[in-house]
């Protein structure tokens, strides 16, 4: 299983609205598109005092990750939906993907 961990550095004062848009709008759309969202939320650590957040998603393979991301981020549901509320607060983001066991992913999973 592939676990993608994405971190977001946000403009000051935007984290609360970013997380609201992510949890109430973007995550339901991701789930509807078949993307397995494992966890998301605020970072407990603020590097250089910046507001930060994270998103974790699980995939069966790197190919599935790429295919599902391409389909989702080009969809009308995303482009005409919460895209602006999600993208505008982001100063930068970084993603890593690691191979791990399903049990590890399940241990990280948060209820929505």
Secondary structure, DSSP 8 states (H G I E B T S, - for coil): -EEEEEEEEE-TT-HHHHHHHIIIIIHHHHHHTT-EEEEEEE-S--GGG-EEEEEEEEESSHHHHHHHHHHHHTSHHHHTTTHHHHHTTEEEEEEEEEE--HHHHHHH----
